[in-house]
């Protein structure tokens, strides 16, 4: 089944400050939100929500709202804690499998994004996952049957490379995405002399869904990962998302000018990619990478 990561929803305490970081430091261009004809009770002003990307894909920076789920008659609250969205071609089948396995599903219908039906559910370790499906052309291109998270390059030359999902038992999360969401497990392509080689070899520390290391990375948290690798940040804890950018050097120069703390990991985990980690203003961990 074809699929791709549609967007990452990032909780921000100050949406304008976070948007400025992604615009002025990371170098992304502001997106334009496309609403459906019948809109739910969703953010409509720049102090509550800021998008980056096209067709509502990419990044959604959102201020948390305690009453969001009640106002929209949902069990889950997608504005709190962050989440990511997987676009498939069979959201009804996904919903049936999730409910058959005992998961509670919030079916929001087409309520926030033009042409896009959205459902929400927790994974085995209470990470919120959105699964959606384009129901008309206003939602943009649907996934091709043979497509596993393609490079959807945005204006400015960046794209959403992967999301890193923490899982205390990787095998349980793999079964969730394979058997219930309907994705096919991929193969990790490791950099030479990579310190994550032990993760790959263990069998229950790292798994991937997608092609060429893009897509969903399922990782067992490791308390000493940062110390063992000389990092300021620990990418195995709490989850993060990764953007592939056209000029990583320009971004690190801007981070240096700000005096921001970042980790330049080099090409340490994924074949052919240099990786840099940094916190955004709301302390969400962001990976920036580029080919080497």
PAKELUM-803041 format. One record per atom (N, C-alpha, C, O): x, y, z; residue in three letters. Coordinates in steps of 0.05 Angstrom, whole numbers, plus 5000, padded with zeros to 4 digits. Example, Ala and Ser with C-alpha at 12.3 -4.5 7.8 and 13.67 -1.06 7.14 Angstrom:
BEGIN
526448865156Ala;524649105156Ala;526449345156Ala;528549345169Ala;525749555142Ser;527349795143Ser;525850015157Ser;526850235161Ser;
//
This chain:
BEGIN
501749765000Unk;500050005000Unk;501750255000Unk;503650275016Unk;501150444983Unk;502650694982Unk;501950875006Unk;499650865016Unk;503851025016Unk;503451205038Unk;505651415039Unk;507751385027Unk;505151625054Unk;507251815061Unk;506551965087Unk;504251975095Unk;508652075099Unk;508152245123Unk;507152515112Unk;508552645097Unk;504752585120Unk;503452825109Unk;504453075123Unk;505153275110Unk;504553065150Unk;505453295165Unk;506353215193Unk;505752995202Unk;507753405205Unk;508353385234Unk;507053615247Unk;507253845239Unk;505553565268Unk;504153765284Unk;505853825309Unk;506353645325Unk;506854075311Unk;508754155332Unk;507354335352Unk;506254545344Unk;507254255377Unk;506154425398Unk;508054655404Unk;510454605407Unk;507054895404Unk;508655135410Unk;507355305431Unk;504955345431Unk;508955395450Unk;507855575471Unk;507455855460Unk;505756005469Unk;509155935441Unk;508856195427Unk;509056135397Unk;511256095387Unk;506856125383Unk;506756045355Unk;508356245338Unk;509856155320Unk;508156495343Unk;509556695327Unk;512556665331Unk;514056695311Unk;513456615355Unk;516356585360Unk;517356335346Unk;519456335333Unk;515856115348Unk;516755865335Unk;516755895305Unk;518555795291Unk;514656025294Unk;514556065265Unk;516856235255Unk;517956175234Unk;517656435271Unk;519956595263Unk;522556425263Unk;524256465246Unk;522756235281Unk;525156055282Unk;525255895256Unk;527355875243Unk;523055765249Unk;523055595225Unk;523355765200Unk;524455665180Unk;522356005200Unk;522556175176Unk;525356305174Unk;526656285153Unk;526256435196Unk;528656595194Unk;531256445199Unk;533356515189Unk;531156235215Unk;533556075222Unk;533755825204Unk;535855775193Unk;531555675202Unk;531655435186Unk;531355495156Unk;532355355139Unk;529955715150Unk;529855805123Unk;527355715107Unk;527355715083Unk;525255635122Unk;522855545108Unk;521055785101Unk;521255995113Unk;519455745080Unk;517655955071Unk;514855895083Unk;513955665084Unk;513456115091Unk;510756085102Unk;508955935082Unk;509055985058Unk;507355755093Unk;505355625077Unk;502655765079Unk;502355955094Unk;500755675063Unk;497955775064Unk;496155545070Unk;496055345056Unk;494555575092Unk;492755365100Unk;490255355082Unk;489055565077Unk;489555115073Unk;487155075057Unk;485054945075Unk;485354715082Unk;482855085080Unk;480654985097Unk;478554845080Unk;478254915056Unk;477054655091Unk;474854535077Unk;472454725076Unk;472454935089Unk;470454655061Unk;468054825059Unk;466654845086Unk;465755065094Unk;466454625101Unk;465354615127Unk;467554575147Unk;468854365148Unk;468154785163Unk;470454785180Unk;469654725209Unk;467754825219Unk;471254545222Unk;470754495251Unk;471754735267Unk;472454945256Unk;471854695293Unk;472854905311Unk;475854885313Unk;476954775332Unk;477254985293Unk;480154955290Unk;481355235289Unk;480055435283Unk;484055255294Unk;485355515294Unk;485255655267Unk;485555525246Unk;484755915267Unk;484556065242Unk;486256325243Unk;486156485224Unk;487856365265Unk;489456605266Unk;492356535271Unk;492956325282Unk;494256715263Unk;497056655264Unk;498256625291Unk;500456525294Unk;496856705312Unk;497856665339Unk;497156395350Unk;498056315371Unk;495456245336Unk;494655975344Unk;495655755326Unk;495855525334Unk;496255825300Unk;497155615282Unk;498755745259Unk;497955955248Unk;500955615251Unk;502555705229Unk;503455465212Unk;504555275224Unk;502855455186Unk;503655235170Unk;506255295153Unk;506755525146Unk;507755085147Unk;509955105128Unk;509654865110Unk;509754635119Unk;509354915084Unk;509054705064Unk;506754755046Unk;505254945050Unk;506354575027Unk;504154605007Unk;502054385011Unk;502654175023Unk;499654435002Unk;497354255005Unk;496954165034Unk;496153945039Unk;497554345053Unk;497354285082Unk;499354075091Unk;499153985114Unk;501153995074Unk;503253815082Unk;505553975095Unk;505654215093Unk;507353825108Unk;509753955120Unk;509553985150Unk;509353785164Unk;509754225160Unk;509754285188Unk;507254445196Unk;506654645182Unk;505954365218Unk;503854525230Unk;504654605258Unk;505054435275Unk;505054855262Unk;505754955289Unk;503255055302Unk;501955235292Unk;502654935325Unk;499954975337Unk;500255035367Unk;501754905381Unk;498655225377Unk;498455275405Unk;496455085418Unk;494255045407Unk;497154955440Unk;495454765453Unk;492854885463Unk;492855115472Unk;490754735460Unk;488154815470Unk;486854585485Unk;486354375474Unk;486454625511Unk;485254415528Unk;482554325519Unk;481754095523Unk;481054515507Unk;478254455500Unk;477854365472Unk;475654325463Unk;480054335457Unk;479854275428Unk;478254015423Unk;476454015406Unk;478953805438Unk;477553545433Unk;474653565440Unk;472953455425Unk;473953705461Unk;471053725468Unk;469553895447Unk;467353825440Unk;470854115438Unk;469454285419Unk;468954145392Unk;467154205378Unk;470753945386Unk;470453805360Unk;469453515363Unk;469553365344Unk;468553445388Unk;467453185393Unk;469352955387Unk;468652765373Unk;471852995396Unk;473952795392Unk;474852675419Unk;474752805439Unk;475652425418Unk;476852305442Unk;479752405446Unk;480552445469Unk;481152445425Unk;483952525426Unk;484252825421Unk;482552955408Unk;486352945432Unk;486853235429Unk;489353265412Unk;491553245423Unk;489153325386Unk;491553335369Unk;493153595373Unk;495353615361Unk;492253785389Unk;493754025394Unk;495753995417Unk;497554175420Unk;495653785432Unk;497353755456Unk;499353535452Unk;498753315444Unk;501853605456Unk;504053405456Unk;505253345429Unk;507353215427Unk;503953445407Unk;505053395381Unk;504253115370Unk;503652935386Unk;504253085344Unk;503652835331Unk;504652845302Unk;505453065293Unk;504552625288Unk;504952635259Unk;502752485245Unk;501252325257Unk;502452535219Unk;500252425203Unk;501252265180Unk;503052335166Unk;500052025177Unk;500651845155Unk;498351855136Unk;496051805143Unk;498851915110Unk;496851905090Unk;496851635076Unk;498851535067Unk;494451515075Unk;494151255062Unk;491851275042Unk;490651485039Unk;491251055029Unk;489051045010Unk;486750875020Unk;484850815005Unk;486750805046Unk;484650635057Unk;484250695086Unk;484650525103Unk;483450945092Unk;483051015120Unk;480850865134Unk;480950815158Unk;478850785119Unk;476550635130Unk;477550355139Unk;476750255160Unk;479250235123Unk;480349975130Unk;482149995155Unk;482149825172Unk;483750215156Unk;485450255180Unk;483750285204Unk;484350175225Unk;481650445202Unk;479850485225Unk;478650225235Unk;478550165259Unk;477750055216Unk;476549795223Unk;478549615238Unk;477849485257Unk;481049615228Unk;483049445240Unk;483849545268Unk;484149395287Unk;484049815271Unk;484649925297Unk;482449865318Unk;483049775340Unk;479949905310Unk;477749855328Unk;477549555334Unk;476849475356Unk;478049395314Unk;478049105319Unk;480149015338Unk;479748805352Unk;482349155340Unk;484449095359Unk;484049225386Unk;485749195404Unk;481849375389Unk;481249495415Unk;482149785419Unk;482049885441Unk;483149905398Unk;483950185400Unk;481550375396Unk;479850325380Unk;481550585412Unk;479550795408Unk;480450975385Unk;482751065384Unk;478551025367Unk;479151195343Unk;477351445344Unk;474951415348Unk;478651675340Unk;477051925336Unk;476851965306Unk;478852015293Unk;474451955295Unk;474052005267Unk;473052285263Unk;470752345269Unk;474852465255Unk;474252745253Unk;472952815226Unk;471953045223Unk;472852635207Unk;471852695181Unk;473552905167Unk;475952925173Unk;472353055150Unk;473753285136Unk;473053535152Unk;470953655148Unk;474853605171Unk;474053825189Unk;476154045191Unk;475554265200Unk;478653995182Unk;480754185186Unk;482254255161Unk;483154485157Unk;482654055143Unk;484154095119Unk;482454025095Unk;480953835095Unk;482754195074Unk;481154155050Unk;481553875038Unk;483853795033Unk;479353735034Unk;479453475020Unk;480753255035Unk;481353045023Unk;481153275061Unk;482653075076Unk;481052975100Unk;480353125118Unk;480352715099Unk;479052585122Unk;481252505142Unk;483252385134Unk;480752555167Unk;482752515188Unk;481652335211Unk;479452375220Unk;483252135219Unk;482551985243Unk;485051995261Unk;487252035252Unk;484551945287Unk;486751955307Unk;486551705324Unk;484351605330Unk;488951605332Unk;489051375351Unk;491751385365Unk;493751495354Unk;491951255388Unk;494551225401Unk;495850975391Unk;494550775385Unk;498550975391Unk;500050735385Unk;500450585412Unk;499450675432Unk;501850355412Unk;502050205437Unk;503350355460Unk;503050275483Unk;504850565455Unk;506150715477Unk;505150995479Unk;506651185488Unk;502651035471Unk;501151285475Unk;502251515459Unk;501851745467Unk;503651465437Unk;504251675418Unk;501751715401Unk;500651525390Unk;500851965397Unk;498552015381Unk;499252005351Unk;501252125343Unk;497751855336Unk;498151825307Unk;495651915293Unk;493451835300Unk;495952075273Unk;493852145254Unk;494051985229Unk;496251955218Unk;491851865220Unk;491851735194Unk;489751885177Unk;487451925186Unk;490451955153Unk;488552105137Unk;488552005108Unk;490251845100Unk;486552095093Unk;486252015065Unk;485052245050Unk;483152375058Unk;486152295026Unk;485052495008Unk;482452404996Unk;482352184984Unk;480352555000Unk;477752484990Unk;476952644965Unk;474952574952Unk;478452854959Unk;478152984933Unk;480753134926Unk;482653134942Unk;480853244902Unk;483353344892Unk;484453594907Unk;486753654904Unk;482753724923Unk;483653964937Unk;485753894958Unk;487154064968Unk;485953634966Unk;487853544985Unk;490653504974Unk;492553444988Unk;490953524948Unk;493453474935Unk;493753194926Unk;491953034928Unk;496153124916Unk;496552854905Unk;496252634926Unk;497152664949Unk;494952414918Unk;494752184936Unk;497252004932Unk;498552034912Unk;497851834951Unk;500251664948Unk;499851464925Unk;497651354921Unk;502051414911Unk;501951204891Unk;502150924904Unk;502950904927Unk;501250724891Unk;501050454903Unk;503750354912Unk;503850204931Unk;505950434898Unk;508550324904Unk;510250524920Unk;512750494921Unk;509050734931Unk;510550954943Unk;510650924973Unk;508650894986Unk;513050944984Unk;513450945013Unk;514951195022Unk;517351205021Unk;513351395029Unk;514351655037Unk;516351775017Unk;518751765021Unk;515251894996Unk;516852014975Unk;518152274985Unk;517452385006Unk;519952374969Unk;521152634974Unk;519352854963Unk;519452924939Unk;517552954980Unk;515753174972Unk;517153434977Unk;516953554998Unk;518653534956Unk;520353764959Unk;518654024958Unk;517154064940Unk;518954184979Unk;517454424982Unk;518954664970Unk;521354644964Unk;517554884966Unk;518855134956Unk;521155214975Unk;520755244999Unk;523455234963Unk;525855284980Unk;527655044982Unk;529855064992Unk;526654804972Unk;528454574969Unk;528554394993Unk;530454234995Unk;526654415012Unk;526754235036Unk;524454035034Unk;522554065020Unk;524853815049Unk;522653625052Unk;522753485079Unk;524853485092Unk;520453375087Unk;520253225112Unk;521452955107Unk;520452785092Unk;523752895121Unk;525252655116Unk;524152415133Unk;523652205122Unk;523852455159Unk;522852245176Unk;521752345202Unk;522252575210Unk;520352175216Unk;519752225244Unk;520951995260Unk;521051765251Unk;521952065283Unk;523151865301Unk;521351825325Unk;520752005340Unk;520351575328Unk;518251515347Unk;519351335369Unk;520451125363Unk;519251425394Unk;520251255416Unk;518351025422Unk;515951055421Unk;519550795427Unk;518050555434Unk;519550385453Unk;521850305448Unk;518450325476Unk;519850155496Unk;520049865487Unk;521849725495Unk;518149775471Unk;518349515458Unk;517949565428Unk;515649585418Unk;520149575414Unk;520049635385Unk;518249445370Unk;516749525352Unk;518349185377Unk;516848985362Unk;513849045363Unk;512348995344Unk;512849145386Unk;510049205389Unk;509149435370Unk;507049425357Unk;510849645368Unk;510249865350Unk;510449785321Unk;508949875305Unk;512449615315Unk;512649505287Unk;510149355280Unk;509049395258Unk;509149185298Unk;506649045292Unk;504249225288Unk;502549175271Unk;504149445303Unk;502049645301Unk;501949765273Unk;499949775260Unk;504249865264Unk;504349995238Unk;504149795215Unk;503049855194Unk;505149555219Unk;504949345198Unk;502149235196Unk;501049225174Unk;501049145218Unk;498548985217Unk;496049165218Unk;494049085207Unk;496249395231Unk;493849565234Unk;493849795215Unk;491749855203Unk;496049935212Unk;496150165194Unk;496650065165Unk;495750195146Unk;497949835162Unk;498249715136Unk;500849775122Unk;501049755097Unk;502949865136Unk;505549935124Unk;507349695123Unk;507049505139Unk;509249705105Unk;511249495102Unk;513849585114Unk;514949795108Unk;515049415132Unk;517549485145Unk;519749505124Unk;519949345105Unk;521549705128Unk;523749745109Unk;526349645120Unk;526449495140Unk;528549725106Unk;531249645113Unk;532849895120Unk;532850085105Unk;534249885142Unk;535950115150Unk;538650105135Unk;539949895134Unk;539450335124Unk;541950355110Unk;543850515128Unk;543650755131Unk;545850375140Unk;547450485161Unk;549950615149Unk;551150505130Unk;550750835161Unk;553250965154Unk;555650785162Unk;555450625180Unk;557950825148Unk;560350675155Unk;561150725184Unk;561050955193Unk;561950525198Unk;562850545226Unk;560850695243Unk;561550855260Unk;558350635239Unk;556150785253Unk;555850685281Unk;555850445287Unk;555550875300Unk;555050795328Unk;552250685332Unk;551650585354Unk;550450705312Unk;547850575315Unk;547750295304Unk;545650165303Unk;550150195296Unk;550249925286Unk;549249725306Unk;548049525299Unk;549849775332Unk;548949595353Unk;545849605355Unk;544649405362Unk;544649835350Unk;541749865349Unk;540649685327Unk;538649535332Unk;541749705304Unk;540749555281Unk;541049255286Unk;539149105279Unk;543249175297Unk;543748885301Unk;542148765323Unk;541648525323Unk;541148925342Unk;539848815365Unk;537048695358Unk;536248505371Unk;535748805338Unk;533148705330Unk;530748815345Unk;528548815335Unk;531248925369Unk;529049045383Unk;529749325394Unk;528849415415Unk;531449465379Unk;532249735386Unk;531649935364Unk;531350175369Unk;531349845339Unk;530950025317Unk;529549885294Unk;530249655287Unk;527550025283Unk;526149925259Unk;525350155242Unk;525250385252Unk;524850105217Unk;524150325199Unk;521950245180Unk;521750015172Unk;520250435173Unk;518250415152Unk;518750625132Unk;518750865139Unk;519250555107Unk;519850745086Unk;522250665070Unk;523550455075Unk;522850825050Unk;525050775031Unk;527450955037Unk;527051185045Unk;529850855033Unk;532351025034Unk;532551175061Unk;533351405061Unk;531851045082Unk;531951155110Unk;529951375114Unk;529951495136Unk;528151435095Unk;526051625099Unk;523651485112Unk;523351235110Unk;521951635125Unk;519451525135Unk;519251525165Unk;519551745177Unk;518751295177Unk;518251275206Unk;520551115218Unk;521050885209Unk;521951225237Unk;524051085252Unk;522951015280Unk;522151195295Unk;522850765286Unk;521950675312Unk;524350605329Unk;525950425321Unk;524750745352Unk;527250725366Unk;526750675396Unk;525050795408Unk;528250495407Unk;528150445436Unk;529850655450Unk;532150695444Unk;528650805469Unk;530151015483Unk;532650905498Unk;532550685510Unk;534751065497Unk;537250985510Unk;538251225526Unk;538851435514Unk;538351195552Unk;539051425570Unk;541951525565Unk;542451765568Unk;543751355556Unk;546551445553Unk;547351475524Unk;549751505518Unk;545451485506Unk;546151515477Unk;547651775472Unk;549651765458Unk;546751995483Unk;548152245478Unk;550952245490Unk;552852335477Unk;551252135514Unk;553952125526Unk;555851955510Unk;558152025507Unk;554851725501Unk;556551535486Unk;557551655460Unk;559651585450Unk;555951845449Unk;556651955423Unk;557652235424Unk;558252355403Unk;557952345448Unk;558952625451Unk;556952835441Unk;557853035430Unk;554352785444Unk;552252965435Unk;551253145457Unk;551453075481Unk;550253375450Unk;548753545469Unk;545853455471Unk;544453525490Unk;544853315451Unk;542053235450Unk;541852925448Unk;543652795438Unk;539652815458Unk;539152535457Unk;536852475438Unk;534552505446Unk;537352405413Unk;535152365394Unk;533552115398Unk;531552075383Unk;534251945417Unk;532651695422Unk;530451745442Unk;528651575445Unk;530451965456Unk;528452015477Unk;526552235469Unk;527352445460Unk;523952175472Unk;521852385468Unk;520952425439Unk;519052555434Unk;522352305420Unk;521652335392Unk;522652595380Unk;523152785394Unk;522852595354Unk;523652835339Unk;522752795310Unk;521952575302Unk;523053005294Unk;522652985266Unk;525053105251Unk;526553255263Unk;525353025226Unk;527753105211Unk;526953235185Unk;525153135170Unk;528253455178Unk;527953595153Unk;530453565137Unk;532653615148Unk;530253495112Unk;532553515094Unk;532553785081Unk;530553875070Unk;534753925084Unk;534954205075Unk;537154235054Unk;538954075053Unk;536954445037Unk;538854475016Unk;541554595024Unk;543554555010Unk;541654745047Unk;544154875055Unk;544454865085Unk;543755055099Unk;545454635094Unk;545754595123Unk;547854785135Unk;547554865158Unk;549954845120Unk;551955025129Unk;550855305135Unk;551555425155Unk;549055395119Unk;547855665123Unk;546255665149Unk;546255865164Unk;544855445154Unk;543255425179Unk;545155425203Unk;544555555223Unk;547255265203Unk;549055255226Unk;550355535230Unk;550955605253Unk;550955675209Unk;551955955213Unk;549956125227Unk;550756285244Unk;547456105220Unk;545356265234Unk;545056175263Unk;544556345280Unk;545255915268Unk;545155815295Unk;547455915311Unk;547155995335Unk;549855915299Unk;552256025313Unk;551856325320Unk;552556415341Unk;550756475301Unk;550256755306Unk;548356805329Unk;548556995344Unk;546356625332Unk;544456645354Unk;545656545381Unk;544556595402Unk;547856395379Unk;548956265403Unk;547356025411Unk;547355945434Unk;545955905392Unk;544255675398Unk;545955425401Unk;547955385387Unk;545155255420Unk;546554995425Unk;545554795405Unk;543054745403Unk;547354675389Unk;546454465371Unk;548654245370Unk;550954295378Unk;547854015361Unk;549553785358Unk;550053735329Unk;548153675314Unk;552553755320Unk;553253685293Unk;554253395294Unk;556553345300Unk;552553205287Unk;553252925289Unk;554752815265Unk;555652585266Unk;555052975245Unk;556352875220Unk;554652655207Unk;552252635211Unk;556052495192Unk;554652265179Unk;555152015197Unk;556951865192Unk;553451995217Unk;553951795238Unk;551951565239Unk;552551355249Unk;549551605228Unk;547451405231Unk;546351305204Unk;545951065201Unk;545951485186Unk;544651415160Unk;546651455137Unk;547951665136Unk;546851265120Unk;548851275098Unk;548351525081Unk;546051575072Unk;550351685078Unk;550251915059Unk;548952165070Unk;548452345054Unk;548352175096Unk;546952415107Unk;548552525131Unk;549352375149Unk;548952785130Unk;549952935154Unk;547553025170Unk;545653115159Unk;547752995197Unk;545453055214Unk;546253255236Unk;548353235248Unk;544453445240Unk;544853655261Unk;542253655277Unk;540053645267Unk;542553665304Unk;540253675322Unk;540253945337Unk;542254045345Unk;537754055340Unk;537454305355Unk;534654315366Unk;532754195355Unk;534254465388Unk;531554505399Unk;530354755386Unk;531754955381Unk;527754755380Unk;526354995372Unk;525555155397Unk;526155055419Unk;524355385395Unk;523755555418Unk;521955415439Unk;522055495462Unk;520355215431Unk;518655075450Unk;519854815459Unk;518554645470Unk;522554775454Unk;524054545463Unk;523154285449Unk;523454065460Unk;522154305424Unk;521754075407Unk;524454015394Unk;525654195382Unk;525253765394Unk;527853695381Unk;527453665351Unk;525653525342Unk;529153805336Unk;529053805307Unk;531653695296Unk;533753785305Unk;531453515278Unk;533853435263Unk;533853565236Unk;531753575222Unk;536153675228Unk;536553785201Unk;538653615188Unk;540753565200Unk;538153525164Unk;540153365150Unk;540453445121Unk;538753575110Unk;542653355109Unk;543153415081Unk;545053195071Unk;546653085086Unk;544953145045Unk;546752935033Unk;549653025035Unk;550353265033Unk;551452825037Unk;554352875037Unk;555552715014Unk;557952735010Unk;
//
